[in-house]
Amino acid sequence: MIITVTGRHLEVTPAIRKHAEEKAAKLLKYYDRIKEIEVILDGSADKHMRVEMIVNAEHHNMFMGTVDGTDLYACIDLAAHKLERQITEHKDRFRNRKHPA
């Protein structure tokens, strides 16, 4: 699995990179077919932050979580939480499909 952390209009410090990679790595616990996770951290001059986490999984499954806020760490946590919910709902739908007999 590949985890990519990039920053737009903002320098990604080692602490922020470590936090984002740890949160992204925890998503494997929910879905083991993840191939790539991309974390995009976007900052601007007025301290407004945006975090986008994009998960690419097998069979062209793609999940995306976007959070806006002022605290970068909290935005990363919320984006990871959104992806956890999306992935678990996807697995529930996939596992509970009923085929007609």
Secondary structure as UniProt FT lines:
FT   STRAND          2..8
FT   HELIX           14..25
FT   HELIX           26..29
FT   TURN            32..33
FT   STRAND          34..43
FT   TURN            45..46
FT   STRAND          49..57
FT   HELIX           58..60
FT   STRAND          61..69
FT   HELIX           72..95
//
